[in-house]
């Protein structure tokens, strides 16, 4: 896989990687893992909200009216 990164971002990544004493490759892998983790978490939260809304609609309506 080839990833084309704008020069300014590449310099920022290089600086961050040096500060953490890791390679830019390792830094990008960490970033990719974070994106996947956040997406998965958001999907779980959305599913939980959908469940509550669909299963507790009457209760939510009563709370709204009070």
N, C-alpha and C positions, 0 to 999 in steps of 0.2 A: 504494500500500500504506500502510496506517495501522498503526502499532505503538503500543500502549498500554504505557507504562513506569511502574512504581510511582515515586512522588515521590522516595523515598530514593535509588533507583537513578539516577533522572534527575539528581539533584543530584551524585551521584558521577561520572556521565558528563560533566556540565558542567564539573566541576572538572578532570577528567582531560583533556578536550578543550582547556580553557584552558591547562593546563600544557604541552600538546604544541603549542599554537598552531595547532590545527586545529578545524574545525567538529565539532559533535556528529554530524552526518551522516557525515562522513569517518571519525570514530572508529567508528561503528557498522558502516560498510562494512569497515573493517579487522578488526573483530571477527567479522563474518560470514565473511570470507575465511579467517580463522584456524580457525573451526569447520569449514568445508568442507575445508581442508587437513589438519586433524587427523583428520577422519573418513576421508579418502582414505588417509592414511598408516596408520591403524589397519586399514583394509580390506586394504591391501597386506601388512602384517605378518601378519594372520590368514591370508591366502592362502599366504604363504610358510611359515608354521608347518604349515598343513594339508598342503602339498606335502611337506615334510620328513617329517612323521609318516606319510603314506601311502606315500612312496617309500623311506623308510629304516626301516621298522618293524622289520625283522629286526636291523639294526644297533643300533637303540635298545633292543631287547629284550636283546641281548648285553651292552650297556653297563649296563643295569639289573641284570643277573644277576652282573656282575663286582664 
